[in-house]
Amino acid sequence: MSQDNLIKLECVDCRRVNYYSRKNKKTLKNRLQLRKYCEHCRKHTGHKETK
């Protein structure tokens, strides 16, 4: 993956980085937030984009 489009997704509850994804930063200016499965919490939680 290209490093300039790479983002980290962090669990809202336990604050662990579980996922890496890509994003077009020219079209999406706001931070991304998705509901994904967290292995540490063992449930679906919100995952926010980090720096």
Secondary structure, DSSP 8 states (H G I E B T S, - for coil): --GGGEEEEEETTT--EEEEEE--TTT--S--EEEEEETTTTEEEEEEEE-
